[in-house]
Structure formats: structure tokens, C-alpha cells
Amino acid sequence: MKLSAQEVNRVGQGWDQDAAKAKSIHKDAYIKADWHDIDRAHIFRKSWQYLCHEQQLAKPGDYLATQLHGQSIFVCRQSDGSLKAFYNVCKHRGHELLTGQGNTKRIICPYHAWMYDLDGRFLEARQSQFIQEFDHQDFCLDEIRLEVFCHLIFVNLDQDATSLAVQSENLASEINQYAPDLGSLQFAHRLTYTIKANWKSVVDNFLECYHCPVAHKDFCTLVDMDTYKVKTHGIYSSHMAKAGQTQNKAYTTDGATVTDHAVWYLWPNTTLMRYPGRSNFMIWKFIPIGPEETYEEFDFFFETADLEESEKEAISFIDDVLQPEDIGLVESVQRGMQTPGFSQGRYMVDPSGSGLSEHAVHHFHGLVLKHYQEAINHDR
């Protein structure tokens, strides 16, 4: 699908820079397959995508291979300690070179054993000495953009993209303020979910706590809702509150190292979180599979890879209580969008910027429409 100004105007009709005057994005952008293709091509393949913590690729030769919005890639720690990312494809016949996570001294294609160095240089192919005008330089792997941001590894398939540090402005200093120990934390656990909803529905739900007193009564005991403030910035928003002082099912603040609930949304599909308790950090990414299906990965980092009982309880609370509640909400929204009874909604805005306000959803929709407009300009 090639976007037209008419189509973008249609899904954005009624949206306004003033959230109190604006309508939300039209449901077509949430349910139609063409818009899923646009999102993948013009949002996800042109934005910074989180892969893992740098501690997960600590030693030379450590690698991680994955699918990134339909593209096979891998990241590898170099012998000099730096990190590089490449398209995960052999230059001979296109076979994938690496799978999963591991350590290697050389990259050897499992199809015909073409060999590459860790830095992507082509090294050797059996019988290539018999081939005329066979130049090794023609077969080096194609590198993709990589940036280590607050000890987290991000990649971008757009070679012309502005660096994440520049795009995100003050985000790094905020994260370092609330999580100065992020570099030393260890990967401890991952939760995964497949949700029958568009990725934008999932982000919408994450960005507002207007629904929390109604749908997340347990969550409202985790934070002091009177201190909950939401602020929007260029490509991110911050969601901050003090820990709740009442009993809850997730954690205790007695003797806690961390006493703040600090959350950031980073365009387009990454959230970064620090909850009260022992030193911790959580990274949650929403990966679109189809127009009405999203895959989630929820990574947990703690002081040690071995979980304490309180940390197990916190993970169980997310897995057994909070996530089922949220998944039920967004899947219901997705079903509702299939009916003729809904096309667009309004943002409930609190001028004080409280957690009950939906101005961060409005901010997110503004970013979506901005990138749709850029897609039009790109295709001209």
C-alpha cells in the first residue's frame, strides 16, 4: 500500500494539537491489513528497536540472532569489545547464518560453509579459487545501525536515522537518575504473550491510567495515585509516582532500595520501567505480527540472575494479575473496533497531567500521524 494524503487525512480527521479538542485516530489504522504494512515499513523499519542489555553479549564472540519486523539480523560482540549488527544472510545463496544466542569465533554458513569474521568480513569459500573475478570485498556482510543507549542495545534498519541519543533528548539523563545501576543489573527472566489486538491498541492502553481505578484495583495499591504524573517529550513520555504505602500483592517497600515507580514509553514500541523493591529494571516491547495481533516480550533485570522470593512474587503479579487484565481490555477494544458502533473516540485530559489523564495517548497518536505524513513525503 502506498499512502496518500487523503488516507492519512481520513485516519487523522479530527485530531488536533490540543488534546482537549482532539479525536483519536480512526479505527481503520487499527484493523486494516494495509495499515499494518505501512506501520512495518515506515515506522518499525525506520525506528530504534531494543534488542537486549549489553551484559547479555559480554564476551567477544557473543551473538544474538533474531527477526526484526520481517528482517533477519544478528548482533555480535567484536574482539575489540565493540558491538556490530548485520543482516543475518549469507552472500552466497541467502541462507541465515546464525540462530538464537551463543558464542563463536567465526561465522560459518550452515548451508555451504562460507566463512565470515565477526566484523562481517568475508574470509573463505570452498572452491572460490576457481571462480573468475571473485573479489572477497564483494561478499562482506551488510552492517546495520547499532547504538548502546543506557547500557541497552538498540538497532535501526534505516541507515539515515538520527541517533537515538539525539532523538530522545533528555531521556538518558532521566533513566540514569532513577536507575544509576542499570549497567550492572543482570537479565533474570522473560515473559511473553500473544495478544489479539493491534500494537497501537496495546500502546494506547499502556499510556493511560484513566482505566486503572476501574480495571486494576490491585495496581492502584502499588503506587500513590495522588503523586502520579505523566509528561510528554519529543519521542517519549514519562510516568512517575511514589510507591504506595498499603499492602499489595506485588512487592513490599520495607527496606527497599528503590522507592519510586518510574516508567518511560519510547517511540514506537518500547517501555522502560523501574518498580519499588530491590534494584531492578524492566523492558517491555510490543511487536506487531498482523493488523490484529501483537507479540510481547517482557524482560526483567535484577541485582542477580537468581530471583529473590519477593521478585518472584512481583513477576507472578504481572503474569497472573496485571497482564490478564490488560490483555482482556485491549482484546475487547479490538473486537469493538470491528463493529460499526465505533470509529473514533476522545481523550479524557486532566490539565494537571495526572495519571488519570490520557494526554500521553494523544501524544502517541500525534507521533503516529507524523510518521504517516513522512511516509507520504518519502513515497513522492
Number of C-alpha atoms within 10 A of each C-alpha: 9 12 19 16 12 9 15 19 15 14 20 24 15 16 21 14 10 11 22 16 12 18 19 21 25 21 19 18 22 22 20 15 15 15 19 20 15 18 23 18 14 18 20 21 18 19 20 27 25 23 20 18 24 20 15 16 22 16 16 18 22 20 25 21 22 18 12 20 16 11 12 17 24 26 29 27 23 20 14 8 13 12 23 20 27 21 22 23 19 26 17 13 10 11 14 18 23 23 15 9 16 13 15 16 13 14 22 19 21 13 13 13 15 20 20 22 18 24 20 20 17 21 16 16 16 10 7 13 10 8 8 7 8 11 11 13 10 10 18 17 21 15 18 17 17 23 20 17 16 18 16 17 21 21 25 23 23 15 11 9 13 14 15 21 14 10 15 16 14 13 23 14 12 14 19 13 10 17 19 13 16 21 14 15 20 20 21 16 16 14 13 13 15 15 21 21 27 27 27 25 18 24 22 16 19 16 25 21 21 17 17 17 14 9 16 15 12 17 19 18 18 24 23 17 21 12 14 19 17 24 16 18 14 14 17 23 23 21 22 23 22 19 25 23 13 12 12 15 16 21 23 20 18 10 9 13 12 18 22 20 21 23 23 23 23 22 22 22 22 20 23 18 21 25 22 23 22 20 20 24 22 18 22 20 24 22 22 23 19 19 22 21 18 21 18 18 16 19 19 22 22 22 18 14 13 13 15 13 10 15 19 14 16 18 20 15 18 17 16 12 16 17 14 12 14 19 18 14 17 23 19 13 17 20 13 14 18 15 9 7 8 12 15 17 13 16 17 17 20 15 10 10 17 23 26 21 22 25 26 27 24 29 21 23 20 19 18 20 17 13 17 25 17 14 21 16 12 10 9 8
